[in-house]
Amino acid sequence: MSKRVDDLLDRLTLEERLAMLHQYVPAVPRLGIASFRTGTEALHGVAGLGVATVFPQAVGLGAAWDEDLVRAVAEAVSVEARAFHRHRPTPTGSGTNGLQIWSPVVNLLRDPRWGRNEEGYSEDPLHTARLGTAYCRGLAGDHPEYLRAAPVLKHFLAYNNENDRCVTSSGLRPRVLHEYDLAAFRPIIASGAATGAMAAYNLVNGRPCHVSPLIEDELRRWARRTGHELFVVSDEEAPWNLVELEHYFEDHATSHAAALKAGIDSFTEHREDSATVIGRLREALERGLIEEEDVNRAVRRQLQLRFRLGEFDPDLDPYVGIGPEVIDCPEHRALALRAATESVVLLKNDGLLPLNPERAPRIAVIGPHADTLYEDWYSGTLPYQVGIAAGLQGALEGSGEVLCVPGADRIKLLSRSTGEPLGGTAFDVQEWGDGVLTLCEAGTGRYLGLQDDASLAADRTHLKNWFVNETFRLEPAPDGEGDTFLLRNVRTGRYAALDPADGRVRVNAATPETAERWHRELLRDGAAEARAAAEQADVAIVVLGNHPMINGRETEDRTGIALPETQEALLRTVAAVRPETALVVMSSYPYAVDWADAHLPAVLWTAHGGQETGRALAAVLLGAADPAGRLPQTWYRGDEALPHPLDYDIIKAGWTYQYHRAAPLYPFGHGLSYTGFAYRDLRLSSAVMAQDGVVDVSVTLADTGTRSGSEVVQLYVRAVDARYEAPRLRLADFHKVRLDPGQSREVTFRLPAERLAHWDVTTGAFTVDPGRYEVLVARSAEDIVLSTPLTVTGVSPPPRALVGRHTLAVDFDDYTDITLVDATRVKGDAVAPADPAHPATLLFRSVDLSGASHFEADVARAATGQGEARLEIRAGDHLLTEIAVPVTGDHHTWTTVTAATATVGDGHHDLCLTLHGDFRLASFRFTAHAPRSKEGAE
């Protein structure tokens, strides 16, 4: 293949090769090369191309903890992608639908407020990597030469916030970088399962991800051993951001050149208009910013991928015969039901579940999700919908009665000026949090939305637009009585007003003073209707949660984790009259359901589970299926203040089960079953292991109940008395086991020493410290069942010697009030005070300063600014020296400052560097003699 790729590359002209660097690659008829397009979305079903099988959201697949299931889902998705490739038109009407799949998303679910939480698998890197590998293998297929589809990992790197995502920087200290964020990508790429990656919108340590040296230094280094090149694509319009939003480069030719040289092979920009991008790259070539080999390298990677997809060998392509009948075929429908069922998590059960229709034949299903399913931005078009009420009614087969009540108020908005109702009709109103409402026309169910001319119309049956125009707020009129409101569109921020020219309602008022006043007339009390249904029923199932296109979604993070106020009130209203109430949370992310956990007998969670959600929930609620899901992320308590969304330091901030110190509402890995499981006989093949060794772990699991059920056996490890701030515990392996009543099985794990490793900032590498560890078997991160000690033998690391050594400032052990920044536009990290008005500190613990007489540091300072700029160095409480930092003219221009130090006593010391003022520190060193002066450099 390599020879064929090189031969084809040589036949292409330079202009033809340049054209291949854009997302929409034109055909080359003279060589028989067809057009090519990077990127088809297929996160949990083929998206954006029409009706396709819709599986549970990725976070729901994560809750299944089942690699075989995830791989089967991905195989079905890629088979349908092949059918779309050959048998369905493209959105643009030309070419074919692409086989390069921009999935899976392996960003870690660090913060549950992340708007795209639904797209990731887990907060844990090992869990994410295992499921990501399974999804990639399912997409790619098993053929040794040809790919069914080409999986691309998203988004590299540390992308976990939406608000201002194109200009925010994720601060990653080396330990967090290597132990957490890179750890989700590394195993997938090293295994050869992924064929590419997409760079993220954000910056990391002050440098845009699209020019990150980590693309070459990490991603491609891991891929090298697989024998295949990694094809790296940009996110949409991200190259443009380098100049226009991030202001990282002065012009687009320079920015595109930097991205290409950093490892971006395909530019997703300006949609079908490739001329702009190619023009910028041509200019970069003419200016000498890139060389022809930079272009060739990227094109070579694309051609290799296209060869692997069988494009140039149609007679040999094993997948060419896949027909359109596979789309939403019976087998895929059955798989969608299985996936939705296995992802349901039983969070609490005091005996209410499973329901017995003979004892409780009347079931009230209440709430905004009672019988409604939703598509998210990356789902396909639902071929059909089975809601929860419909699923229960079908499963009962006439043996019970299902009452379905949305619990929504029906209102009219009457103009105070004319007395006429808005739209001439009534609306059912739902609140989705933070006062954000949707208004659905009574009778048709269509959403009221803002039109291009600022008028209002109820013309959409569902919400799935990049710009959502169908959300509003009803704000109390500042000069009105309690029942007088202003109608404000969320997207534009403008208010509804009467057009004096024609009397029509248009949403174009900029201020409350010019807005129309509306009287809210209540026609149907949703809470009262729900209360009545609950009183008539034997059991109430309240189904609450989010709409995937409102509030938390791409481009918008959630403001908190509480349920919408009206949903919480609805739940309490129902529970007050029907104690036999179960809460089903159907959502893209965790909620703080503290009240429900304290007052209700049963609580369940499911992600938006696709077309078969209702049948899946019905099977679990009625006991036809055991609740097999386990939480893929921590559910925090509502009264707990979460760290700042941009605090990516999971160690210091206390994110995830690894470092979170307070008891959560529901822990990572939590999930109950209808049967009981007992663990016994935890054994290690050896209680002692070398630093590069391996031990086998075995434990016996038994089903002690009267039903068949599934258990996820979770293996954790933790260091005892570590010299660094170690995780409370860390997932080392897991295995999902299904047992019949009375059945037992020995579950075995292979535990290599590398699962105990941490990133050693002293050596700049992973290391396994000798010493004591614990191996733990658990039902969740907070429910440890069995544990046993493990000793790692080897030579203990010496104290950190700093004299005569170059130490990077980012290789600290602890810090206060610093921010991580770029040392240059090409490579290197540095530190700076988060607020120059306040000092920032770096701590290096237990260091050896024997013989030190001088100190030097590499610093950069853009301008004089206000106040001082100095670096203070202490060993414990002992001041060693202080150095004034000169102006270097730019924060990427560096100079070395030096000073003699006071005598340091014998022994080991905690070294503290304090930064005063606005400057950057990249590295430092102690010497036993006066160092030579150095010139500043960029």
Order of alpha helices (4+ residues) and beta strands (2+ residues): alpha-alpha-beta-beta-alpha-alpha-beta-alpha-beta-beta-alpha-beta-beta-beta-alpha-beta-alpha-alpha-alpha-alpha-alpha-beta-beta-alpha-beta-beta-beta-beta-beta-beta-beta-beta-beta-beta-beta-alpha-beta-alpha-beta-alpha-beta-alpha-alpha-alpha-beta-beta-beta-beta-beta-beta-beta-beta-beta-beta-beta-beta-beta-beta-beta-beta-beta-beta-beta-beta-beta-beta
